[in-house]
């Protein structure tokens, strides 16, 4: 018997059992964090959240977020979320603030201080200066009777029973709860300010969402060799025009106005009729086709196309003249 193979199998078997047990533990951590968030949502102090939201909504300067250690990393995320959704914000490192960066504060700023214990030295050292500047303080903390919460205008309690860490030491549930509280504030302000997708796109112009929401119809319009036919154009002439222009549609014009549209589907259905070649564009067209304007936002037009299950929309300019077509085939 190959003893080296026996040893290897034994190690692999033990490792698999360890991994199986760890995965079970992982599931318990996720469940614990989920249940903690549910508990947090059930036990929030509505009055304190209303005070905090009013301070943030009326803030004429920046929302300045401070936290030390893991709370600092979470604070950076919260500040970034505020900034990207219409609430000017930045993260201020407490230690750096005490050595000169407090000069970044203005009298119009609101300060969010994060400390689970409410007794973090670097955070507490900032309070006298912040108060001297006249800034309001919102505390995110796990202790309602801490030095931090006693010196704050509003306190948003993290309110957890214990960390997921087996030693109840490493910040796990507390940081998850802090992020959730920050996200709740961000989303609430978006709703209060009626912050829409187009507003979001302005702060994310480099992302795919930003490009899509900021793109106008005129940026993707097709203007060359438009397939124009008249009301009295014979069926065979309509086919020739549509084949030549290769848009898959024909635009029916009467007195320089769009009165209908003919699609490839219309042609196929007409071919099934008796004597199709005696028919004219007027007989087979779809009346009152959908239209848009060249300054419309592309994403808005896409929604109309998806709702109506159409792949082509006629584009007009501000003078109500036909500018071209917009076509999207993944409807």
C-alpha positions in Angstrom: 0.0 0.0 0.0 1.2 3.5 -0.9 1.4 5.2 2.6 1.8 8.6 1.0 -1.5 8.3 -0.8 -3.2 7.2 2.5 -1.9 10.2 4.2 -3.0 12.5 1.4 -6.6 11.1 1.4 -6.8 11.5 5.1 -5.7 15.1 4.9 -8.1 15.8 2.0 -11.0 14.1 4.0 -10.2 16.2 7.1 -10.0 19.4 5.1 -13.3 18.7 3.4 -15.0 18.2 6.8 -13.4 21.4 8.0 -14.7 23.3 5.0 -18.2 21.8 5.4 -18.2 23.0 9.0 -16.9 26.4 8.1 -19.6 26.9 5.4 -22.2 26.1 8.0 -20.6 28.7 10.3 -20.6 31.2 7.4 -24.3 30.7 6.9 -24.8 31.3 10.6 -22.9 34.6 10.3 -25.0 35.8 7.4 -28.2 34.8 9.2 -27.0 36.6 12.4 -26.3 39.8 10.4 -29.6 39.6 8.7 -31.5 39.1 11.9 -29.6 42.0 13.5 -30.7 44.3 10.7 -34.3 43.3 11.1 -34.0 44.0 14.9 -32.4 47.4 14.1 -35.3 48.3 11.8 -37.9 47.3 14.4 -36.3 49.3 17.2 -35.2 52.6 15.6 -36.0 55.8 17.3 -38.2 57.7 14.8 -37.8 61.0 16.5 -34.0 60.9 16.4 -34.1 59.9 12.8 -36.4 62.7 12.0 -34.1 65.2 13.7 -31.1 63.8 11.8 -32.8 63.9 8.5 -34.0 67.5 9.1 -30.4 68.5 9.9 -29.1 66.8 6.7 -31.8 68.2 4.5 -31.3 71.8 5.7 -27.5 71.5 5.5 -26.1 74.3 3.3 -22.6 73.0 3.5 -21.1 69.5 3.5 -22.0 66.4 5.5 -18.7 65.6 7.1 -18.3 62.0 8.3 -15.7 61.0 10.9 -14.8 57.5 12.2 -11.7 55.7 13.5 -10.6 52.3 12.5 -13.3 50.1 10.9 -15.8 52.9 11.6 -13.6 55.1 9.5 -13.7 52.7 6.5 -17.5 52.5 6.9 -17.6 56.3 7.1 -15.8 56.7 3.8 -18.4 54.6 2.2 -21.2 56.6 3.7 -19.7 59.9 2.6 -19.2 58.6 -0.9 -22.8 57.5 -1.1 -24.0 60.9 0.1 -21.8 62.7 -2.5 -23.0 60.5 -5.4 -26.7 61.1 -4.6 -26.8 64.9 -4.4 -25.7 65.5 -0.8 -22.2 67.1 -0.8 -20.1 65.1 1.6 -16.5 64.1 2.5 -14.7 61.9 5.0 -12.6 63.6 7.6 -10.0 61.4 9.4 -10.3 62.2 13.2 -6.6 62.0 13.9 -5.7 64.2 10.9 -8.5 66.6 11.8 -7.0 67.2 15.2 -3.7 68.1 13.5 -5.0 70.7 11.1 -7.7 69.2 8.9 -10.4 70.8 11.0 -9.8 73.7 8.8 -11.8 71.8 6.2 -15.0 72.5 8.3 -17.2 75.4 7.6 -20.0 76.8 9.8 -22.6 75.4 7.4 -21.5 71.7 7.7 -23.2 68.9 9.6 -20.9 66.4 11.2 -21.6 62.7 11.6 -19.4 61.0 14.2 -19.3 57.2 14.2 -18.2 55.2 17.3 -19.8 52.0 18.4 -18.6 52.5 22.0 -19.2 56.2 21.9 -15.9 56.6 23.8 -13.3 56.6 21.0 -10.7 59.1 22.1 -9.9 60.5 18.6 -13.7 61.2 18.1 -14.2 62.7 21.6 -11.3 65.0 21.2 -13.1 66.6 18.2 -16.3 67.5 20.0 -15.2 70.7 21.7 -13.8 72.1 18.5 -16.9 71.1 16.4 -19.2 72.7 19.0 -17.0 75.8 19.1 -17.4 76.1 15.3 -21.2 75.9 15.7 -21.6 72.6 13.8 -24.4 70.2 14.6 -23.4 66.6 15.4 -25.2 63.4 14.5 -23.9 60.4 16.4 -24.0 56.8 15.1 -23.3 54.8 18.1 -24.1 51.6 20.0 -24.3 53.3 23.4 -27.1 55.7 24.2 -25.5 57.0 27.4 -22.0 57.5 26.0 -20.0 60.8 26.0 -20.5 61.0 22.2 -24.3 60.6 22.3 -24.6 63.1 25.2 -22.9 65.7 23.1 -24.9 65.1 19.9 -28.1 66.7 18.5 -29.3 63.4 17.2 -28.3 59.8 18.0 -28.8 56.9 15.7 -28.3 53.8 17.7 -26.5 50.8 16.1 -28.4 48.7 18.6 -26.9 45.2 18.3 -26.8 42.4 20.9 -23.3 41.0 19.9 -20.8 40.8 17.1 -20.6 37.8 14.8 -17.0 37.4 15.9 -16.8 34.3 18.2 -14.9 36.5 20.7 -17.4 39.3 20.3 -14.5 41.6 19.5 -14.0 42.2 15.8 -16.5 44.7 14.4 -18.8 42.7 12.2 -22.5 43.2 12.9 -21.8 46.7 14.2 -20.2 47.8 10.9 -22.9 46.2 8.9 -25.5 48.1 10.9 -23.6 51.3 10.5 -23.5 50.9 6.8 -27.2 50.1 6.8 -28.0 53.3 8.8 -25.9 55.3 6.4 -27.7 53.8 3.4 -31.0 54.5 5.1 -30.1 58.2 5.5 -28.9 58.4 1.9 -32.0 56.8 0.4 -34.3 58.9 2.6 -32.6 62.1 1.4 -32.9 61.0 -2.2 -36.7 60.6 -1.7 -37.0 63.9 0.1 -35.1 65.7 -2.6 -36.9 63.8 -5.4 -33.5 62.6 -6.7 -34.1 60.8 -10.0 -32.0 58.6 -12.3 -31.1 61.5 -14.4 -29.7 63.3 -11.4 -27.7 60.2 -10.5 -26.3 60.1 -14.0 -24.9 63.6 -13.6 -22.7 62.4 -10.9 -21.7 59.2 -12.7 -21.0 60.4 -16.3 -18.2 57.9 -16.8 -20.2 54.8 -15.9 -22.4 52.8 -18.3 -25.5 54.0 -16.4 -24.4 57.6 -16.7 -23.7 57.3 -20.4 -27.1 55.7 -21.0 -29.1 58.2 -19.0 -27.3 61.3 -20.4 -27.3 60.1 -24.1 -29.9 62.0 -26.2 -31.7 60.7 -29.2 -29.7 63.0 -31.5 -26.5 61.2 -30.5 -27.7 57.9 -32.0 -30.1 59.0 -34.7 -30.0 57.6 -38.2 -30.5 60.3 -40.8 -29.1 59.0 -44.2 -31.3 57.6 -47.0 -34.6 57.6 -45.1 -37.2 55.2 -46.6 -39.9 57.7 -47.6 -43.0 56.6 -49.6 -46.3 58.3 -50.4 -49.8 57.2 -49.5 -50.4 56.1 -53.1 -47.1 54.2 -53.5 -47.8 50.7 -54.8 -46.9 47.6 -52.7 -44.1 46.7 -55.0 -42.6 50.2 -54.9 -42.8 50.1 -51.1 -40.8 46.9 -51.1 -38.2 48.4 -53.5 -37.8 51.5 -51.2 -37.5 49.5 -48.0 -34.9 47.0 -49.6 -32.9 49.9 -50.9 -32.8 51.9 -47.6 -32.4 48.8 -45.4 -34.1 50.1 -42.3 -36.7 47.4 -42.2 -39.5 50.1 -42.3 -41.1 52.6 -44.7 -42.2 56.0 -43.7 -45.5 57.1 -45.3 -45.6 60.8 -46.0 -48.5 63.0 -47.1 -48.0 66.7 -47.6 -44.6 66.5 -45.9 -46.2 65.0 -42.8 -45.8 61.5 -41.4 -49.1 59.7 -41.5 -48.0 56.1 -41.1 -45.3 53.5 -41.0 -44.8 50.1 -42.7 -42.7 47.4 -41.2 -41.4 44.1 -42.5 -44.2 42.4 -40.6 -46.7 44.5 -42.5 -45.2 43.4 -45.8 -45.3 39.7 -44.8 -48.9 39.9 -43.7 -49.9 41.7 -46.9 -48.2 39.0 -49.0 -50.7 36.5 -47.5 -53.6 38.5 -48.9 -55.2 38.1 -52.4 -53.8 40.5 -55.0 -51.2 42.2 -52.7 -49.6 44.0 -55.6 -52.7 46.1 -56.3 -52.5 47.5 -52.8 -50.9 50.9 -51.8 -49.0 52.1 -48.8 -52.2 53.6 -47.5 -53.8 50.1 -47.4 -51.1 48.4 -45.4 -49.5 51.1 -43.2 -49.9 51.4 -39.4 -51.5 54.8 -38.6 -50.2 57.2 -35.9 -46.7 55.7 -35.4 -44.7 56.5 -32.3 -42.4 59.5 -32.5 -39.9 61.3 -30.4 -37.7 64.4 -30.6 -34.0 64.6 -31.2 -33.4 66.3 -27.7 -35.2 63.5 -25.9 -33.2 61.4 -23.5 -32.5 58.0 -25.1 -33.4 56.0 -22.0 -36.9 57.6 -21.9 -37.5 56.6 -25.6 -36.2 53.1 -24.9 -38.9 52.7 -22.2 -41.6 53.7 -24.7 -40.2 51.2 -27.3 -40.1 48.4 -24.8 -43.6 49.2 -23.5 -45.0 49.1 -27.1 -42.7 46.3 -28.3 -41.4 48.3 -31.3 -37.9 48.5 -32.6 -38.2 51.8 -34.6 -39.3 55.3 -33.7 -39.4 58.3 -36.0 -37.4 61.3 -34.8 -38.5 64.9 -35.2 -36.7 68.2 -34.6 -38.0 71.2 -32.8 -39.7 72.4 -36.0 -41.7 69.1 -36.2 -39.8 68.1 -39.3 -38.6 64.5 -39.6 -34.9 64.2 -38.6 -34.4 60.5 -38.9 -35.0 57.2 -37.1 -33.9 55.6 -33.9 -33.7 51.8 -33.9 -33.1 49.4 -31.0 -33.5 45.7 -31.8 -33.2 44.1 -28.4 -36.7 45.0 -27.3 
